[in-house]
Amino acid sequence: MKVVDLLERRRPNWQELEHLCEQTQGDVRKSMTPPKVSRLGALYRAACADLALAYAYQLPQNTVQYLHRLVGRAHNQLYRSRRFDFASWTRMLLFEVPKTIFHDRYVQIMFCVFWGLFILSAYLAYSKTAWPNYAEQVLTTNGIESLEKMYEKEIDGSQRDGDMNAFMMAFYTGHNTGIGLQCFAWGLLVVPGLLVTMFNAISLGAAFGYMARPDAGATGDHFFHFVTAHGPFELTAIVLSAGAGLRLGMSWMMTKGLTRTAALRKAGREVMPVMGAAMVMFFMAALIEGFLSPSAAPYAVKIFVALLSSGLLAVYFIVLGFPSEVKKQNAEEPKSHSSQ
């Protein structure tokens, strides 16, 4: 009987919860203030406990059914599914994400590090006079032999069916994403992240430079026939992953007054757009690498795809990311100073 009395005394809370549910027939965020939403959550949890007691002590069926309906109604109000907001997602992907990445200093640093070392390594591997045996020292003799053997014959994807191309695309997605995740994860320790990114830049640059030598012959042609089309997306994704990892690593070293945990959480939220863009780049690279790169399509087509990919990346990250608002503010500042 004590349980019955307890539940009976809680009936005003049930009525209050029912009244709040009636007020939130539409969107909870629009129809209620934050304190009322918090109150709705507290009453919902209490009603769940009351329902459990009613079941356990086998109270009258009408009381159990009333609480069951009330709990279900409150649950639906609190945890209702949200409609996909296409407009806000479009705005975020086309305006917020490019600007976030464009202004990210860590992405800029890793862009300079990666491409600087890549171009330098490619030049040294291509030239036989600037640093003799550079390619052999970076790639090792066994590595060069494996590279030449891999592209000794032109990769012929014409014999593959659609299922095989899809399988290879999935393989390349995992492989390429693994490289990016290494750069990202080791970036948490800063120095190892820099070393991993530098290693990838130097190794890839040396491979490109070595295969571009005139004496590489048909092997070099086969190499570039395969890598040209998907290269822009893949290399850009590596840079983005490295920049995101570096931001995470620096966040726990330079906390700016926050605790290390809070600084890591803040940095984690900031790198989400960067890693999201990197994952899309890796997927696009794998899609091209699985279907177009091994195909018998003319090399001109693959060059066109590479140029188109590079153009799309430039438009997305530079044109859409360019700080137009900052320029407007800078233009208005002299006027405000002169008026003062």
N, C-alpha and C positions, 0 to 999 in steps of 0.2 A: 504494500500500500504506500510505502514511502516513495517508491519510484513513481507511482501514479500521481501522488501529490506533487512531486518534483516536476514532472512533465506538465501537470496542470498549471503550475505557477509560471511555466515558460510559455504558456499560450500567447501572452501579449507579444513575445518575441516572434512567434510564428506569424501573428497578424501583421506585425511591422515588416517582416520579410515579404509577406504576400503583397503588402502595399508598395514596397520598393520594387517588386517584380512588375507590378502594374505600371509604375512610372518608367520602366525601362523596356517598354514594348518595342521601341525603336533602337537606335544605337546607344549603348551605354555611355560612350564617350561624349555624345552630344547632349543626352537628356539628363545627365547627373553630374554633380560636382565630385571632385576626388574624395572628399570626406564621406559622401554618401556611397560611393563605390566601395570604399574601404569598409563601411558599415555593412553593406550588402554581403561582402565576403565573410565578415565575422559572423553574421547571422546565418549564413549558409553553412559554415563549418559547425556551428552550434546545432543547427537543425539536423545535420548528418549524425551527430552524436546522439541526439534525441531519437532519431529513427532507429539507430542501433539498439538503444535501450528498449524501445517499444517492441522490437523484434525479440530481444532476449527475454523479456518478461511477459511476452504474449499478451500484450494489451489488446483492448477491443479492436476488431478489424477495421472499423471506420476511422479510428485514430491512426492506425498504421497506414492505411491507404491515403489519408489526408497528408501525412508527413511525407509519404513516398512521392505524391504528386508535387508537393511543395518543394522538396529537395530537387526533383527533376527539373522543375520550372526555373529554380534559381541557378542550377547548373547550366542550363541552356542560356540563361541571360549572361552569366559570367564567362562561359567558354564557347560562345557561339563562333562558328567559322566566319572568317572575313572574306569578302569578295576580293578577287584579284584586281588590284588597282592598276590597270594598264597605264593610265596617264602618269601616275607617280613613278612607276618603274621606268617608263620611257624617259621621263625627266631626269631620273637618277643616272641611267645608263648613258644618256647622250650629253648631259651637262655636268652633273656632279662628279661622276667617276673620272672623266678626262681631266677636269680641273684639279681634282685631288692628286692624280698621278703626275700631272704637269708640274705642280708645285712641290712635289715630294723631293726633298734634297737628297735623301738616301738613294732613291731611284736614279737621280741625276749623277750621284757619285759613282754608283755601280755601272751606269751607262758608260761613263768616261773610262772607268777601270777596265771593263770588259772589252769594249770596242778598241780602246787604245792598245791593250795587250794583244788582242786578236789581229789587228792590222799590222802591228810591229812583228808579231810572230809569223804572220803570213809572208811578210816581206823578207824576213831573215831565212825562212824555209825556201822561198823562191830563189833568192840570190845565192849563188855559189861562192861569191867573193866577200860579201859583208861579214859572214860568219860561217866558214866552211864546216860542214858536218853538223850544222845546227839541227836540221830535221832528224838526223840519226840520233842525236843526243836527246832530243825531246821525245820523239815517237819511239825510239829504240829500233834496232835493226829488225827484230822480230815483229814489232808493230807495223813497220813499213811493209814487210813481206806479207803480213796478213791483210793490210790495206790494199796492196797491189793484187793479191790473189782474189780478194772480194770483188774488185772491179775489173778484173782481167777480161771478163766477158760482160757484154752489155746485159743489164738486168732486164729480162723479158717477162713482163707481167701479162702479156697477151694470152698466155696459156692458163692463167688463173681464172676461176669463176668468181661470181659475186660473193659467195660465202668465204672464199679464201681471201679476197680483198678486205672484206669486213673483219676477218680474223686478224689480218696483218695490221689493219687500222687500230684494232683494240690493243695489239701488242705494242705498236708504236706509241699509243696513248700512255700505256703504263710505263714504257721505257723512258719516254721524254719527260713525263711528269715526275718520274723518279729522279732525274737529273735536277729538275727544278726544286723538288722537295729537299734534296741534299743541300743545295745552295741556301734554301730557306731555313732548314733546321739547324745547320751548322752556323748560320748567321746569328743565332741566339748567343753564341760564344764569341762573336765578333771576329777575332783573328782566324779561327778555323774556317769561318764562313768566307772571309776574304781569300784565304788560301784555296778553298775549293773552287770559288769563282775564277780566280786567277789561273788555276790549273786547267779548268775547262776552256777558258779563253785562249790560253797558250797552246793547248793540245789541238783544239779545233782550228785555230789559225795556222798552225804548222801543217796540219793535214790539207787545208785548202791551198796553202802556198806550195807545198810539195807537189800536189796534183796539178797545179797550174804551170809547172815547169814544161818547157817545150819538149824535153826528152821523156816526159811522162807518156806522150803519144796517145794511143787509143784508151789506155787505162784512165788517164786524166779526163778524157772526153766522157767516158762512161760514168766517172765519179760526178762530174758536174751535171750530166744529164739526170742523175738521180737526186742530187741535193738542191738544185737551184730553186725548184718550185716551192718547196716547203721551208726553205731556209729562213726567210724573213719572220714568219710566225714563230718558229722554234727558237731562234736566237733572241728575239724580243721577249719571249716568255721567260727565258733563263735570266735575262737582265731584271725583269720585274720581280721574279722570285728572290734573286739576290738582294735587291733593294728592300723588299719587305723583310727579309731576314735580318738585314743590317739595322733596320729601324727597331725591330724587336730587341736585338742585342744591345743597342745603345740606350734603350729605354730604361733598363735596369741599372745601367751605369750612370746615366744622367737623369735622375728622377724628377728634377725641377720642383722639389719640395714635397713630392708624393712619396708614399711608401713604395718599396720595390714591387710589391704585388699590385698595387693600384696603378703604378706606372706601366707594368706589363699588360694589365687589362686595357688601359687606355691605348697603348700601342697596338694591342691585338685588334681593337675596333678600327684603328686607323689603317691597318694593313689589309683588312678584309677586301676593300675595293681593288687593291693592287693584286692580291692573290686571285681574286675572282677573274680579273682580266687575264692573268697569267694562265689560269686553267682553260679559259676560252681559247687563248693563243695556242696552247698545247693541243687542244682538241682539233683546231683548224689545221695545225701542222700535221697531225696524225691522219686526218681525213685526206689531205693532199698526198701525204707520203704513202698511204695505203692504196690509193686509186690512180692518181695522176703520175707520180714520180716514177714508178716502175713500168708505166705504159709505153707503148710505141709511138706516142704522140710526138710530133716534130719538136725539136728543141726550142724553136721560136715560140711555140705555145707555152712551154714551161717558163721561158723568160718573161712572156707576157703576164703569166700568173704571178711570178715573183714581183714584177713591177707593179701590178695591180695590188698585190698584198701590201707592198711597201707604201704605195699611195694611200691605201685605206688606213694603214697604221699612222701615217703622217697626218692625215685629216683628223683621225680620232684623237690622237694624243697631243697634237700641236695646234691644229686649227680650232677644234672644239675645246681644247684645254687652255688656250691662250687667255691670259687674264684681261679680258675686255673691260670688266668692271674696274680693275685697278687703274687702267689707262684713263678711264673717265674720271675717277677720283683725283688722279694726279693732274688732270687738265682743269678740274674745278678748284683745286687748292690755290693756285695763284690768284684766281678771281676773288676768293674769299679773303686772302691776305691783303689784296689791294683795296678791297672795300673797307677793311679794318683800318 
